[in-house]
Amino acid sequence: MKSDITNFDQFMGMTKEEIMGELEHVSLLYSTHDIFRKSMENVIKRLEKENDSLKDENKILKIKLYNLSKQ
């Protein structure tokens, strides 16, 4: 069963064990989502640092190219 934790009618007629199983499933989905979100945030930070590094390297290469063209 796909749980919408805010739809309480879906829990009518279920046993305590079934309800706890649904709540555990929803809890796992949220914790998995949180882990994935944190992983993606770390990936984005790493890519931003790499991008900044490449921008700096690009500036250096442009300066070197400019200096070589002036010789």
Predicted model as a PDB file, atoms N, CA, C, CB and O in Angstrom, pLDDT in the B-factor column:
MODEL        1                                                                  
ATOM      1  N   MET A   1       0.838  -1.179   0.000  1.00 48.00           N  
ATOM      2  CA  MET A   1       0.000   0.000   0.000  1.00 48.00           C  
ATOM      3  C   MET A   1       0.883   1.242   0.000  1.00 48.00           C  
ATOM      4  CB  MET A   1      -0.954  -0.002   1.214  1.00 48.00           C  
ATOM      5  O   MET A   1       1.823   1.347   0.788  1.00 48.00           O  
ATOM      6  N   LYS A   2       0.579   2.164  -0.874  1.00 53.00           N  
ATOM      7  CA  LYS A   2       1.297   3.428  -0.856  1.00 53.00           C  
ATOM      8  C   LYS A   2       0.644   4.311   0.186  1.00 53.00           C  
ATOM      9  CB  LYS A   2       1.300   4.112  -2.259  1.00 53.00           C  
ATOM     10  O   LYS A   2      -0.565   4.541   0.140  1.00 53.00           O  
ATOM     11  N   SER A   3       1.426   4.803   1.116  1.00 53.00           N  
ATOM     12  CA  SER A   3       0.868   5.570   2.217  1.00 53.00           C  
ATOM     13  C   SER A   3       0.945   7.061   1.965  1.00 53.00           C  
ATOM     14  CB  SER A   3       1.579   5.232   3.498  1.00 53.00           C  
ATOM     15  O   SER A   3       1.986   7.604   1.597  1.00 53.00           O  
ATOM     16  N   ASP A   4      -0.184   7.701   2.174  1.00 60.00           N  
ATOM     17  CA  ASP A   4      -0.217   9.147   2.309  1.00 60.00           C  
ATOM     18  C   ASP A   4      -0.476   9.352   3.788  1.00 60.00           C  
ATOM     19  CB  ASP A   4      -1.326   9.851   1.371  1.00 60.00           C  
ATOM     20  O   ASP A   4      -1.610   9.224   4.248  1.00 60.00           O  
ATOM     21  N   ILE A   5       0.562   9.666   4.528  1.00 56.00           N  
ATOM     22  CA  ILE A   5       0.498   9.684   5.979  1.00 56.00           C  
ATOM     23  C   ILE A   5      -0.576  10.642   6.492  1.00 56.00           C  
ATOM     24  CB  ILE A   5       1.846  10.064   6.550  1.00 56.00           C  
ATOM     25  O   ILE A   5      -1.011  10.526   7.638  1.00 56.00           O  
ATOM     26  N   THR A   6      -1.009  11.593   5.648  1.00 62.00           N  
ATOM     27  CA  THR A   6      -2.039  12.542   6.084  1.00 62.00           C  
ATOM     28  C   THR A   6      -3.443  12.028   5.811  1.00 62.00           C  
ATOM     29  CB  THR A   6      -1.844  13.881   5.393  1.00 62.00           C  
ATOM     30  O   THR A   6      -4.413  12.653   6.240  1.00 62.00           O  
ATOM     31  N   ASN A   7      -3.583  10.898   5.104  1.00 67.00           N  
ATOM     32  CA  ASN A   7      -4.896  10.319   4.811  1.00 67.00           C  
ATOM     33  C   ASN A   7      -5.197   9.253   5.865  1.00 67.00           C  
ATOM     34  CB  ASN A   7      -4.943   9.708   3.361  1.00 67.00           C  
ATOM     35  O   ASN A   7      -4.875   8.078   5.689  1.00 67.00           O  
ATOM     36  N   PHE A   8      -5.817   9.684   6.958  1.00 69.00           N  
ATOM     37  CA  PHE A   8      -6.028   8.783   8.087  1.00 69.00           C  
ATOM     38  C   PHE A   8      -7.082   7.718   7.809  1.00 69.00           C  
ATOM     39  CB  PHE A   8      -6.424   9.574   9.302  1.00 69.00           C  
ATOM     40  O   PHE A   8      -7.085   6.677   8.464  1.00 69.00           O  
ATOM     41  N   ASP A   9      -7.980   7.956   6.847  1.00 73.00           N  
ATOM     42  CA  ASP A   9      -9.013   6.975   6.523  1.00 73.00           C  
ATOM     43  C   ASP A   9      -8.410   5.656   6.048  1.00 73.00           C  
ATOM     44  CB  ASP A   9      -9.949   7.530   5.456  1.00 73.00           C  
ATOM     45  O   ASP A   9      -9.008   4.597   6.237  1.00 73.00           O  
ATOM     46  N   GLN A  10      -7.240   5.715   5.441  1.00 74.00           N  
ATOM     47  CA  GLN A  10      -6.630   4.484   4.926  1.00 74.00           C  
ATOM     48  C   GLN A  10      -6.271   3.523   6.048  1.00 74.00           C  
ATOM     49  CB  GLN A  10      -5.386   4.811   4.111  1.00 74.00           C  
ATOM     50  O   GLN A  10      -6.121   2.326   5.804  1.00 74.00           O  
ATOM     51  N   PHE A  11      -6.132   4.019   7.266  1.00 74.00           N  
ATOM     52  CA  PHE A  11      -5.728   3.171   8.382  1.00 74.00           C  
ATOM     53  C   PHE A  11      -6.919   2.496   9.069  1.00 74.00           C  
ATOM     54  CB  PHE A  11      -4.955   3.991   9.391  1.00 74.00           C  
ATOM     55  O   PHE A  11      -6.729   1.627   9.920  1.00 74.00           O  
ATOM     56  N   MET A  12      -8.137   2.887   8.708  1.00 78.00           N  
ATOM     57  CA  MET A  12      -9.333   2.284   9.320  1.00 78.00           C  
ATOM     58  C   MET A  12      -9.383   0.803   8.954  1.00 78.00           C  
ATOM     59  CB  MET A  12     -10.642   3.015   8.852  1.00 78.00           C  
ATOM     60  O   MET A  12      -9.200   0.431   7.795  1.00 78.00           O  
ATOM     61  N   GLY A  13      -9.629  -0.022   9.945  1.00 83.00           N  
ATOM     62  CA  GLY A  13      -9.757  -1.457   9.706  1.00 83.00           C  
ATOM     63  C   GLY A  13      -8.426  -2.192   9.683  1.00 83.00           C  
ATOM     64  O   GLY A  13      -8.405  -3.414   9.533  1.00 83.00           O  
ATOM     65  N   MET A  14      -7.318  -1.479   9.829  1.00 83.00           N  
ATOM     66  CA  MET A  14      -6.008  -2.137   9.840  1.00 83.00           C  
ATOM     67  C   MET A  14      -5.644  -2.498  11.276  1.00 83.00           C  
ATOM     68  CB  MET A  14      -4.914  -1.221   9.205  1.00 83.00           C  
ATOM     69  O   MET A  14      -6.077  -1.849  12.228  1.00 83.00           O  
ATOM     70  N   THR A  15      -4.840  -3.545  11.407  1.00 86.00           N  
ATOM     71  CA  THR A  15      -4.357  -3.912  12.730  1.00 86.00           C  
ATOM     72  C   THR A  15      -3.235  -2.960  13.134  1.00 86.00           C  
ATOM     73  CB  THR A  15      -3.869  -5.388  12.754  1.00 86.00           C  
ATOM     74  O   THR A  15      -2.679  -2.236  12.309  1.00 86.00           O  
ATOM     75  N   LYS A  16      -2.923  -2.982  14.414  1.00 86.00           N  
ATOM     76  CA  LYS A  16      -1.831  -2.138  14.930  1.00 86.00           C  
ATOM     77  C   LYS A  16      -0.526  -2.471  14.196  1.00 86.00           C  
ATOM     78  CB  LYS A  16      -1.655  -2.339  16.474  1.00 86.00           C  
ATOM     79  O   LYS A  16       0.245  -1.570  13.864  1.00 86.00           O  
ATOM     80  N   GLU A  17      -0.279  -3.758  13.943  1.00 88.00           N  
ATOM     81  CA  GLU A  17       0.954  -4.182  13.266  1.00 88.00           C  
ATOM     82  C   GLU A  17       1.004  -3.656  11.831  1.00 88.00           C  
ATOM     83  CB  GLU A  17       1.065  -5.718  13.268  1.00 88.00           C  
ATOM     84  O   GLU A  17       2.054  -3.229  11.350  1.00 88.00           O  
ATOM     85  N   GLU A  18      -0.149  -3.694  11.153  1.00 87.00           N  
ATOM     86  CA  GLU A  18      -0.197  -3.171   9.784  1.00 87.00           C  
ATOM     87  C   GLU A  18       0.057  -1.665   9.764  1.00 87.00           C  
ATOM     88  CB  GLU A  18      -1.557  -3.486   9.135  1.00 87.00           C  
ATOM     89  O   GLU A  18       0.782  -1.150   8.913  1.00 87.00           O  
ATOM     90  N   ILE A  19      -0.557  -0.975  10.719  1.00 83.00           N  
ATOM     91  CA  ILE A  19      -0.356   0.484  10.800  1.00 83.00           C  
ATOM     92  C   ILE A  19       1.106   0.789  11.093  1.00 83.00           C  
ATOM     93  CB  ILE A  19      -1.266   1.113  11.895  1.00 83.00           C  
ATOM     94  O   ILE A  19       1.693   1.668  10.463  1.00 83.00           O  
ATOM     95  N   MET A  20       1.700   0.070  12.045  1.00 86.00           N  
ATOM     96  CA  MET A  20       3.107   0.304  12.385  1.00 86.00           C  
ATOM     97  C   MET A  20       4.001   0.006  11.174  1.00 86.00           C  
ATOM     98  CB  MET A  20       3.530  -0.572  13.598  1.00 86.00           C  
ATOM     99  O   MET A  20       4.984   0.709  10.939  1.00 86.00           O  
ATOM    100  N   GLY A  21       3.658  -1.032  10.411  1.00 86.00           N  
ATOM    101  CA  GLY A  21       4.418  -1.355   9.202  1.00 86.00           C  
ATOM    102  C   GLY A  21       4.350  -0.230   8.188  1.00 86.00           C  
ATOM    103  O   GLY A  21       5.357   0.118   7.572  1.00 86.00           O  
ATOM    104  N   GLU A  22       3.157   0.343   8.011  1.00 83.00           N  
ATOM    105  CA  GLU A  22       3.002   1.474   7.087  1.00 83.00           C  
ATOM    106  C   GLU A  22       3.799   2.680   7.564  1.00 83.00           C  
ATOM    107  CB  GLU A  22       1.519   1.851   6.938  1.00 83.00           C  
ATOM    108  O   GLU A  22       4.463   3.347   6.771  1.00 83.00           O  
ATOM    109  N   LEU A  23       3.731   2.953   8.850  1.00 83.00           N  
ATOM    110  CA  LEU A  23       4.465   4.100   9.395  1.00 83.00           C  
ATOM    111  C   LEU A  23       5.973   3.900   9.265  1.00 83.00           C  
ATOM    112  CB  LEU A  23       4.091   4.324  10.869  1.00 83.00           C  
ATOM    113  O   LEU A  23       6.712   4.841   8.974  1.00 83.00           O  
ATOM    114  N   GLU A  24       6.421   2.661   9.485  1.00 86.00           N  
ATOM    115  CA  GLU A  24       7.850   2.353   9.328  1.00 86.00           C  
ATOM    116  C   GLU A  24       8.281   2.545   7.879  1.00 86.00           C  
ATOM    117  CB  GLU A  24       8.152   0.907   9.786  1.00 86.00           C  
ATOM    118  O   GLU A  24       9.354   3.085   7.610  1.00 86.00           O  
ATOM    119  N   HIS A  25       7.433   2.097   6.939  1.00 84.00           N  
ATOM    120  CA  HIS A  25       7.728   2.250   5.514  1.00 84.00           C  
ATOM    121  C   HIS A  25       7.860   3.735   5.157  1.00 84.00           C  
ATOM    122  CB  HIS A  25       6.622   1.584   4.654  1.00 84.00           C  
ATOM    123  O   HIS A  25       8.804   4.133   4.474  1.00 84.00           O  
ATOM    124  N   VAL A  26       6.914   4.541   5.621  1.00 82.00           N  
ATOM    125  CA  VAL A  26       6.951   5.983   5.350  1.00 82.00           C  
ATOM    126  C   VAL A  26       8.195   6.597   5.980  1.00 82.00           C  
ATOM    127  CB  VAL A  26       5.673   6.680   5.889  1.00 82.00           C  
ATOM    128  O   VAL A  26       8.852   7.441   5.370  1.00 82.00           O  
ATOM    129  N   SER A  27       8.519   6.174   7.198  1.00 84.00           N  
ATOM    130  CA  SER A  27       9.705   6.685   7.884  1.00 84.00           C  
ATOM    131  C   SER A  27      10.970   6.359   7.093  1.00 84.00           C  
ATOM    132  CB  SER A  27       9.800   6.101   9.302  1.00 84.00           C  
ATOM    133  O   SER A  27      11.854   7.204   6.954  1.00 84.00           O  
ATOM    134  N   LEU A  28      11.055   5.125   6.573  1.00 83.00           N  
ATOM    135  CA  LEU A  28      12.220   4.735   5.765  1.00 83.00           C  
ATOM    136  C   LEU A  28      12.309   5.567   4.495  1.00 83.00           C  
ATOM    137  CB  LEU A  28      12.154   3.245   5.407  1.00 83.00           C  
ATOM    138  O   LEU A  28      13.399   5.967   4.086  1.00 83.00           O  
ATOM    139  N   LEU A  29      11.151   5.831   3.862  1.00 82.00           N  
ATOM    140  CA  LEU A  29      11.154   6.654   2.655  1.00 82.00           C  
ATOM    141  C   LEU A  29      11.687   8.053   2.955  1.00 82.00           C  
ATOM    142  CB  LEU A  29       9.739   6.740   2.061  1.00 82.00           C  
ATOM    143  O   LEU A  29      12.490   8.592   2.194  1.00 82.00           O  
ATOM    144  N   TYR A  30      11.238   8.636   4.064  1.00 82.00           N  
ATOM    145  CA  TYR A  30      11.692   9.975   4.422  1.00 82.00           C  
ATOM    146  C   TYR A  30      13.174   9.979   4.760  1.00 82.00           C  
ATOM    147  CB  TYR A  30      10.885  10.513   5.599  1.00 82.00           C  
ATOM    148  O   TYR A  30      13.889  10.898   4.362  1.00 82.00           O  
ATOM    149  N   SER A  31      13.656   8.965   5.493  1.00 85.00           N  
ATOM    150  CA  SER A  31      15.078   8.951   5.844  1.00 85.00           C  
ATOM    151  C   SER A  31      15.929   8.711   4.601  1.00 85.00           C  
ATOM    152  CB  SER A  31      15.367   7.869   6.908  1.00 85.00           C  
ATOM    153  O   SER A  31      17.005   9.293   4.468  1.00 85.00           O  
ATOM    154  N   THR A  32      15.453   7.848   3.678  1.00 86.00           N  
ATOM    155  CA  THR A  32      16.171   7.624   2.429  1.00 86.00           C  
ATOM    156  C   THR A  32      16.218   8.910   1.613  1.00 86.00           C  
ATOM    157  CB  THR A  32      15.511   6.493   1.614  1.00 86.00           C  
ATOM    158  O   THR A  32      17.248   9.250   1.031  1.00 86.00           O  
ATOM    159  N   HIS A  33      15.101   9.619   1.578  1.00 84.00           N  
ATOM    160  CA  HIS A  33      15.038  10.895   0.860  1.00 84.00           C  
ATOM    161  C   HIS A  33      16.031  11.887   1.467  1.00 84.00           C  
ATOM    162  CB  HIS A  33      13.600  11.477   0.900  1.00 84.00           C  
ATOM    163  O   HIS A  33      16.723  12.598   0.739  1.00 84.00           O  
ATOM    164  N   ASP A  34      16.100  11.933   2.799  1.00 84.00           N  
ATOM    165  CA  ASP A  34      17.008  12.854   3.478  1.00 84.00           C  
ATOM    166  C   ASP A  34      18.465  12.508   3.162  1.00 84.00           C  
ATOM    167  CB  ASP A  34      16.767  12.821   4.999  1.00 84.00           C  
ATOM    168  O   ASP A  34      19.277  13.399   2.913  1.00 84.00           O  
ATOM    169  N   ILE A  35      18.791  11.221   3.174  1.00 86.00           N  
ATOM    170  CA  ILE A  35      20.162  10.782   2.843  1.00 86.00           C  
ATOM    171  C   ILE A  35      20.494  11.160   1.405  1.00 86.00           C  
ATOM    172  CB  ILE A  35      20.320   9.244   3.046  1.00 86.00           C  
ATOM    173  O   ILE A  35      21.585  11.657   1.127  1.00 86.00           O  
ATOM    174  N   PHE A  36      19.543  10.923   0.481  1.00 86.00           N  
ATOM    175  CA  PHE A  36      19.750  11.262  -0.930  1.00 86.00           C  
ATOM    176  C   PHE A  36      19.939  12.769  -1.087  1.00 86.00           C  
ATOM    177  CB  PHE A  36      18.556  10.777  -1.790  1.00 86.00           C  
ATOM    178  O   PHE A  36      20.825  13.209  -1.820  1.00 86.00           O  
ATOM    179  N   ARG A  37      19.110  13.566  -0.401  1.00 85.00           N  
ATOM    180  CA  ARG A  37      19.207  15.027  -0.480  1.00 85.00           C  
ATOM    181  C   ARG A  37      20.576  15.494   0.003  1.00 85.00           C  
ATOM    182  CB  ARG A  37      18.088  15.696   0.353  1.00 85.00           C  
ATOM    183  O   ARG A  37      21.208  16.338  -0.632  1.00 85.00           O  
ATOM    184  N   LYS A  38      21.033  14.947   1.124  1.00 88.00           N  
ATOM    185  CA  LYS A  38      22.342  15.328   1.654  1.00 88.00           C  
ATOM    186  C   LYS A  38      23.459  14.923   0.699  1.00 88.00           C  
ATOM    187  CB  LYS A  38      22.568  14.690   3.029  1.00 88.00           C  
ATOM    188  O   LYS A  38      24.423  15.667   0.518  1.00 88.00           O  
ATOM    189  N   SER A  39      23.334  13.744   0.088  1.00 89.00           N  
ATOM    190  CA  SER A  39      24.337  13.307  -0.889  1.00 89.00           C  
ATOM    191  C   SER A  39      24.388  14.266  -2.073  1.00 89.00           C  
ATOM    192  CB  SER A  39      24.030  11.877  -1.378  1.00 89.00           C  
ATOM    193  O   SER A  39      25.467  14.650  -2.523  1.00 89.00           O  
ATOM    194  N   MET A  40      23.222  14.649  -2.572  1.00 89.00           N  
ATOM    195  CA  MET A  40      23.157  15.566  -3.714  1.00 89.00           C  
ATOM    196  C   MET A  40      23.712  16.938  -3.346  1.00 89.00           C  
ATOM    197  CB  MET A  40      21.708  15.700  -4.213  1.00 89.00           C  
ATOM    198  O   MET A  40      24.366  17.581  -4.168  1.00 89.00           O  
ATOM    199  N   GLU A  41      23.460  17.392  -2.120  1.00 91.00           N  
ATOM    200  CA  GLU A  41      24.029  18.667  -1.675  1.00 91.00           C  
ATOM    201  C   GLU A  41      25.551  18.591  -1.680  1.00 91.00           C  
ATOM    202  CB  GLU A  41      23.513  19.035  -0.264  1.00 91.00           C  
ATOM    203  O   GLU A  41      26.223  19.539  -2.088  1.00 91.00           O  
ATOM    204  N   ASN A  42      26.093  17.464  -1.226  1.00 90.00           N  
ATOM    205  CA  ASN A  42      27.551  17.288  -1.221  1.00 90.00           C  
ATOM    206  C   ASN A  42      28.107  17.251  -2.636  1.00 90.00           C  
ATOM    207  CB  ASN A  42      27.935  16.004  -0.478  1.00 90.00           C  
ATOM    208  O   ASN A  42      29.161  17.826  -2.907  1.00 90.00           O  
ATOM    209  N   VAL A  43      27.401  16.576  -3.539  1.00 91.00           N  
ATOM    210  CA  VAL A  43      27.829  16.519  -4.942  1.00 91.00           C  
ATOM    211  C   VAL A  43      27.828  17.929  -5.534  1.00 91.00           C  
ATOM    212  CB  VAL A  43      26.902  15.576  -5.770  1.00 91.00           C  
ATOM    213  O   VAL A  43      28.771  18.317  -6.224  1.00 91.00           O  
ATOM    214  N   ILE A  44      26.777  18.688  -5.265  1.00 92.00           N  
ATOM    215  CA  ILE A  44      26.684  20.059  -5.787  1.00 92.00           C  
ATOM    216  C   ILE A  44      27.824  20.913  -5.254  1.00 92.00           C  
ATOM    217  CB  ILE A  44      25.328  20.694  -5.416  1.00 92.00           C  
ATOM    218  O   ILE A  44      28.441  21.662  -6.010  1.00 92.00           O  
ATOM    219  N   LYS A  45      28.112  20.809  -3.959  1.00 92.00           N  
ATOM    220  CA  LYS A  45      29.223  21.584  -3.375  1.00 92.00           C  
ATOM    221  C   LYS A  45      30.546  21.221  -4.046  1.00 92.00           C  
ATOM    222  CB  LYS A  45      29.319  21.335  -1.846  1.00 92.00           C  
ATOM    223  O   LYS A  45      31.350  22.097  -4.366  1.00 92.00           O  
ATOM    224  N   ARG A  46      30.765  19.917  -4.257  1.00 92.00           N  
ATOM    225  CA  ARG A  46      32.007  19.471  -4.893  1.00 92.00           C  
ATOM    226  C   ARG A  46      32.103  19.999  -6.323  1.00 92.00           C  
ATOM    227  CB  ARG A  46      32.092  17.933  -4.887  1.00 92.00           C  
ATOM    228  O   ARG A  46      33.163  20.451  -6.758  1.00 92.00           O  
ATOM    229  N   LEU A  47      30.988  19.937  -7.048  1.00 92.00           N  
ATOM    230  CA  LEU A  47      30.985  20.436  -8.424  1.00 92.00           C  
ATOM    231  C   LEU A  47      31.189  21.951  -8.474  1.00 92.00           C  
ATOM    232  CB  LEU A  47      29.674  20.064  -9.117  1.00 92.00           C  
ATOM    233  O   LEU A  47      31.846  22.461  -9.381  1.00 92.00           O  
ATOM    234  N   GLU A  48      30.632  22.658  -7.511  1.00 94.00           N  
ATOM    235  CA  GLU A  48      30.838  24.114  -7.465  1.00 94.00           C  
ATOM    236  C   GLU A  48      32.308  24.437  -7.211  1.00 94.00           C  
ATOM    237  CB  GLU A  48      29.953  24.758  -6.367  1.00 94.00           C  
ATOM    238  O   GLU A  48      32.857  25.352  -7.825  1.00 94.00           O  
ATOM    239  N   LYS A  49      32.947  23.690  -6.309  1.00 93.00           N  
ATOM    240  CA  LYS A  49      34.378  23.901  -6.048  1.00 93.00           C  
ATOM    241  C   LYS A  49      35.197  23.592  -7.298  1.00 93.00           C  
ATOM    242  CB  LYS A  49      34.854  23.021  -4.864  1.00 93.00           C  
ATOM    243  O   LYS A  49      36.117  24.331  -7.650  1.00 93.00           O  
ATOM    244  N   GLU A  50      34.852  22.492  -7.962  1.00 93.00           N  
ATOM    245  CA  GLU A  50      35.563  22.115  -9.186  1.00 93.00           C  
ATOM    246  C   GLU A  50      35.368  23.175 -10.263  1.00 93.00           C  
ATOM    247  CB  GLU A  50      35.080  20.742  -9.695  1.00 93.00           C  
ATOM    248  O   GLU A  50      36.304  23.516 -10.986  1.00 93.00           O  
ATOM    249  N   ASN A  51      34.151  23.691 -10.365  1.00 94.00           N  
ATOM    250  CA  ASN A  51      33.852  24.734 -11.334  1.00 94.00           C  
ATOM    251  C   ASN A  51      34.676  25.992 -11.047  1.00 94.00           C  
ATOM    252  CB  ASN A  51      32.352  25.061 -11.320  1.00 94.00           C  
ATOM    253  O   ASN A  51      35.241  26.594 -11.961  1.00 94.00           O  
ATOM    254  N   ASP A  52      34.739  26.381  -9.775  1.00 94.00           N  
ATOM    255  CA  ASP A  52      35.539  27.549  -9.401  1.00 94.00           C  
ATOM    256  C   ASP A  52      37.008  27.338  -9.739  1.00 94.00           C  
ATOM    257  CB  ASP A  52      35.383  27.847  -7.908  1.00 94.00           C  
ATOM    258  O   ASP A  52      37.685  28.246 -10.220  1.00 94.00           O  
ATOM    259  N   SER A  53      37.490  26.124  -9.479  1.00 94.00           N  
ATOM    260  CA  SER A  53      38.879  25.797  -9.785  1.00 94.00           C  
ATOM    261  C   SER A  53      39.128  25.894 -11.290  1.00 94.00           C  
ATOM    262  CB  SER A  53      39.230  24.383  -9.272  1.00 94.00           C  
ATOM    263  O   SER A  53      40.153  26.421 -11.722  1.00 94.00           O  
ATOM    264  N   LEU A  54      38.193  25.388 -12.080  1.00 94.00           N  
ATOM    265  CA  LEU A  54      38.342  25.454 -13.535  1.00 94.00           C  
ATOM    266  C   LEU A  54      38.277  26.892 -14.038  1.00 94.00           C  
ATOM    267  CB  LEU A  54      37.263  24.616 -14.216  1.00 94.00           C  
ATOM    268  O   LEU A  54      38.971  27.250 -14.990  1.00 94.00           O  
ATOM    269  N   LYS A  55      37.456  27.708 -13.409  1.00 95.00           N  
ATOM    270  CA  LYS A  55      37.393  29.124 -13.793  1.00 95.00           C  
ATOM    271  C   LYS A  55      38.728  29.805 -13.529  1.00 95.00           C  
ATOM    272  CB  LYS A  55      36.265  29.849 -13.027  1.00 95.00           C  
ATOM    273  O   LYS A  55      39.215  30.583 -14.349  1.00 95.00           O  
ATOM    274  N   ASP A  56      39.320  29.499 -12.359  1.00 94.00           N  
ATOM    275  CA  ASP A  56      40.630  30.074 -12.027  1.00 94.00           C  
ATOM    276  C   ASP A  56      41.687  29.602 -13.020  1.00 94.00           C  
ATOM    277  CB  ASP A  56      41.045  29.695 -10.588  1.00 94.00           C  
ATOM    278  O   ASP A  56      42.505  30.390 -13.492  1.00 94.00           O  
ATOM    279  N   GLU A  57      41.659  28.312 -13.328  1.00 95.00           N  
ATOM    280  CA  GLU A  57      42.620  27.762 -14.280  1.00 95.00           C  
ATOM    281  C   GLU A  57      42.428  28.401 -15.658  1.00 95.00           C  
ATOM    282  CB  GLU A  57      42.472  26.227 -14.373  1.00 95.00           C  
ATOM    283  O   GLU A  57      43.401  28.687 -16.356  1.00 95.00           O  
ATOM    284  N   ASN A  58      41.194  28.619 -16.036  1.00 95.00           N  
ATOM    285  CA  ASN A  58      40.883  29.251 -17.308  1.00 95.00           C  
ATOM    286  C   ASN A  58      41.445  30.677 -17.356  1.00 95.00           C  
ATOM    287  CB  ASN A  58      39.364  29.265 -17.540  1.00 95.00           C  
ATOM    288  O   ASN A  58      41.993  31.099 -18.375  1.00 95.00           O  
ATOM    289  N   LYS A  59      41.308  31.408 -16.258  1.00 94.00           N  
ATOM    290  CA  LYS A  59      41.844  32.778 -16.195  1.00 94.00           C  
ATOM    291  C   LYS A  59      43.368  32.758 -16.363  1.00 94.00           C  
ATOM    292  CB  LYS A  59      41.459  33.457 -14.846  1.00 94.00           C  
ATOM    293  O   LYS A  59      43.936  33.567 -17.097  1.00 94.00           O  
ATOM    294  N   ILE A  60      44.004  31.832 -15.677  1.00 95.00           N  
ATOM    295  CA  ILE A  60      45.467  31.720 -15.759  1.00 95.00           C  
ATOM    296  C   ILE A  60      45.897  31.416 -17.188  1.00 95.00           C  
ATOM    297  CB  ILE A  60      45.987  30.624 -14.801  1.00 95.00           C  
ATOM    298  O   ILE A  60      46.842  32.014 -17.703  1.00 95.00           O  
ATOM    299  N   LEU A  61      45.198  30.484 -17.819  1.00 95.00           N  
ATOM    300  CA  LEU A  61      45.548  30.124 -19.198  1.00 95.00           C  
ATOM    301  C   LEU A  61      45.316  31.292 -20.157  1.00 95.00           C  
ATOM    302  CB  LEU A  61      44.733  28.905 -19.653  1.00 95.00           C  
ATOM    303  O   LEU A  61      46.089  31.484 -21.095  1.00 95.00           O  
ATOM    304  N   LYS A  62      44.275  32.058 -19.933  1.00 95.00           N  
ATOM    305  CA  LYS A  62      44.021  33.229 -20.778  1.00 95.00           C  
ATOM    306  C   LYS A  62      45.136  34.265 -20.617  1.00 95.00           C  
ATOM    307  CB  LYS A  62      42.654  33.860 -20.431  1.00 95.00           C  
ATOM    308  O   LYS A  62      45.566  34.873 -21.597  1.00 95.00           O  
ATOM    309  N   ILE A  63      45.595  34.460 -19.399  1.00 95.00           N  
ATOM    310  CA  ILE A  63      46.693  35.393 -19.155  1.00 95.00           C  
ATOM    311  C   ILE A  63      47.957  34.902 -19.849  1.00 95.00           C  
ATOM    312  CB  ILE A  63      46.940  35.564 -17.640  1.00 95.00           C  
ATOM    313  O   ILE A  63      48.664  35.679 -20.491  1.00 95.00           O  
ATOM    314  N   LYS A  64      48.240  33.594 -19.713  1.00 95.00           N  
ATOM    315  CA  LYS A  64      49.430  33.033 -20.370  1.00 95.00           C  
ATOM    316  C   LYS A  64      49.331  33.180 -21.886  1.00 95.00           C  
ATOM    317  CB  LYS A  64      49.607  31.546 -19.993  1.00 95.00           C  
ATOM    318  O   LYS A  64      50.310  33.533 -22.543  1.00 95.00           O  
ATOM    319  N   LEU A  65      48.168  32.913 -22.434  1.00 95.00           N  
ATOM    320  CA  LEU A  65      47.956  33.056 -23.866  1.00 95.00           C  
ATOM    321  C   LEU A  65      48.143  34.512 -24.297  1.00 95.00           C  
ATOM    322  CB  LEU A  65      46.555  32.559 -24.252  1.00 95.00           C  
ATOM    323  O   LEU A  65      48.771  34.785 -25.319  1.00 95.00           O  
ATOM    324  N   TYR A  66      47.611  35.417 -23.536  1.00 94.00           N  
ATOM    325  CA  TYR A  66      47.761  36.850 -23.838  1.00 94.00           C  
ATOM    326  C   TYR A  66      49.242  37.234 -23.802  1.00 94.00           C  
ATOM    327  CB  TYR A  66      46.948  37.721 -22.827  1.00 94.00           C  
ATOM    328  O   TYR A  66      49.732  37.930 -24.690  1.00 94.00           O  
ATOM    329  N   ASN A  67      49.946  36.773 -22.768  1.00 94.00           N  
ATOM    330  CA  ASN A  67      51.375  37.086 -22.661  1.00 94.00           C  
ATOM    331  C   ASN A  67      52.172  36.493 -23.815  1.00 94.00           C  
ATOM    332  CB  ASN A  67      51.930  36.573 -21.337  1.00 94.00           C  
ATOM    333  O   ASN A  67      53.105  37.122 -24.315  1.00 94.00           O  
ATOM    334  N   LEU A  68      51.809  35.287 -24.239  1.00 93.00           N  
ATOM    335  CA  LEU A  68      52.510  34.668 -25.374  1.00 93.00           C  
ATOM    336  C   LEU A  68      52.218  35.418 -26.679  1.00 93.00           C  
ATOM    337  CB  LEU A  68      52.100  33.186 -25.514  1.00 93.00           C  
ATOM    338  O   LEU A  68      53.088  35.531 -27.543  1.00 93.00           O  
ATOM    339  N   SER A  69      51.015  35.918 -26.812  1.00 93.00           N  
ATOM    340  CA  SER A  69      50.678  36.642 -28.041  1.00 93.00           C  
ATOM    341  C   SER A  69      51.384  37.992 -28.122  1.00 93.00           C  
ATOM    342  CB  SER A  69      49.172  36.846 -28.133  1.00 93.00           C  
ATOM    343  O   SER A  69      51.540  38.543 -29.211  1.00 93.00           O  
ATOM    344  N   LYS A  70      51.811  38.526 -26.988  1.00 90.00           N  
ATOM    345  CA  LYS A  70      52.499  39.819 -26.950  1.00 90.00           C  
ATOM    346  C   LYS A  70      54.001  39.682 -27.207  1.00 90.00           C  
ATOM    347  CB  LYS A  70      52.268  40.492 -25.603  1.00 90.00           C  
ATOM    348  O   LYS A  70      54.684  40.683 -27.422  1.00 90.00           O  
ATOM    349  N   GLN A  71      54.506  38.480 -27.188  1.00 85.00           N  
ATOM    350  CA  GLN A  71      55.951  38.287 -27.391  1.00 85.00           C  
ATOM    351  C   GLN A  71      56.354  38.429 -28.824  1.00 85.00           C  
ATOM    352  CB  GLN A  71      56.375  36.940 -26.897  1.00 85.00           C  
ATOM    353  O   GLN A  71      57.533  38.294 -29.151  1.00 85.00           O  
TER     354      GLN A  71                                                      
ENDMDL                                                                          
END                                                                             
